[in-house]
């Protein structure tokens, strides 16, 4: 009986250690990437396109853009698409998301911004990392949602001021798909986004 109790306790302690390690690993990856992005944004000598290229190279490995594309269509629309349409949608979605993300980041001048990291939260097998981007003028709360892929921790959604990126895109896409087809959505995604 004692040995069974020890075994159970050992498993519990071990699983808590794994969770703690997961939280640390996810937070470390996110921190290193975000600090690198801020560093690029603060380089006044870099031209806009160079900044975008450097930031893209930093953030692309930590985002699971394909999963994000799939999540924006959800169970309602994704399974019914052909392989070719899935690939085309994913390609256009990634282009749109990167364009929006990089556009917003590089439009503003970054000087004294700092990122404050709050304690990571375990949500089933995922890790949520609350952060705040603080400048003289304001404070923006952001929640990064990560899961563990075969390679490493990957971001699958971001909430900005409590609004999920995936949910926002899903509602936009649902609007098009409720009265049109996937082809209508693909055409819309091919159009340049209004700045």
BELZI-V676437 format. One line per field, one symbol per residue. psi: psi as a letter, one per 40 degrees, with the letter a starting at -180 (. if undefined). A space follows every 10 residues. Layout:
psi->???
This chain:
psi->dddddddddd dddddddddd dddddddddd dddddddddd degdehiddd dddddddddd dehgdddddd dddaddddde iidddddddd dddddddddd dddddedihh ceiihhhihi hhgbeihhhh ihhhaddahh hhhhhiihad dahiheihhh fehhdddddd ddddddddea iddddddddd iiih.
